[in-house]
Amino acid sequence: MMMYRDDFKILDQKVYGRPLVYLDNAATTQKPQVVIDALRSYYEQLNSNIHRGVHYLSQKATDEFEMARETVRRFINAKNSYEIIFTRGATDSINLVAASLGRTCLQAGDEIIVSEMEHHANIVPWQFLCEERGCILKVIPINEEGILQIDKLPELISSRTRLLAITHVSNTLGTINPIKKIIEIAHNQNVPVLIDGAQAVAHCKVDVQDLDCDFYCFSAHKMYAPMGIGVMYGKEEWLNKMRPYQGGGEMIKQVTFAKTTYNELPFKFEAGTPSVGDAMGLKVAIDYLENIGMEKIATYESELLNYAVERLTTIPGIRIYGNAPQKSAIVSFNIGKIHPSDIGTIIDKLGIAVRTGHHCTQPIMDHFGIPGTVRASFALYNTKKEIDDLYEAVDRARMMLE
Ligand code: 7TS
């Protein structure tokens, strides 16, 4: 994969006089030059508001925006491009579903199931509904290996369960959940399923029709595309049922002070001016990923993960959190009683960028009784040499802090 590394100029720099080793890819990935060029050429040649103008630029920008939607549809194999709703990101997508489904379908006493390994973005929007509407949140527990205890799922589902909202891949533990099986269990009880795909789409092939999920949410910036745009895929039947999330321009058919009617899909859920240039960037990022091949990326990242685990486990006192057999290239760890942020601060000075803290998954931290972890997360441009650098820096920090 070394040939792709040249596409990411940002990686070719020194921090504190040392080569940058960027291992915070679960937070955001870097952008290949083609994506940066796409943004630049959008603003240099095409910038215009879409769907409203009769003029050349507006029509061309509209065509390109809709082409980006079609590219996303193909990428996740949705049935129809109008089932792809552009949002600001995974957080926005989940909030959209919570607010909209909540207003349309949920009542006091209705239940929503999440898991213990969710990012706060897939917990708090549901808690809003619990507060506002008197809904009840239920939680699928994890075990000591950081694996979901899905045998507990059937007993959590009741006649009042209205939604199961669960992550595809844990941003802290790396666990890849068996979502196809989980969706099947939920659907057997007529429970729709929302998948938080923020950590999955850039690392494995996703096929929403094969999964049969009802909603699939993700951010572009974690898949080599610009910040500020994301996707909420929803099955047509749900999107038709749901009330719009935000009101404003574009999402209406007709407005009078007496009554407003809503636009058709997908525009019903896209009030206001969308992030048109970022959609161009997302399209190019998807082309870039597909050109390399999702399977090739998954295989390579899995090699990186195995190598990282092999090297890091030789450090005395290390504990890795999340040892699922199906795991994405994310390694969370602590060493003895050393505070994770102390390790992060020291290795930062050695050029290594990792994340420390609770990673917006405080329930996982509570489960393990820890304040946080050090998390290294890998992407297609990382190398084994960088893992060696990580190993050496972490071991040096350990010797300084022990
Ligand atoms: N869901 C998961 C599983 C995530 O990992 C994240 C972001 C989100 C939702 C929210 O995505 P956003 O783009 O809307 O912010 N995760 C992380 C992380 O692990 N470190 O920084 C952001």
Residues whose N, C-alpha, C, O or C-beta is under 5 A from the ligand:
A	BS01	7TS	A26 A27 G89 A90 T91 D92 H119 A121 T167 V169 N171 D196 A198 Q199 S219 H359
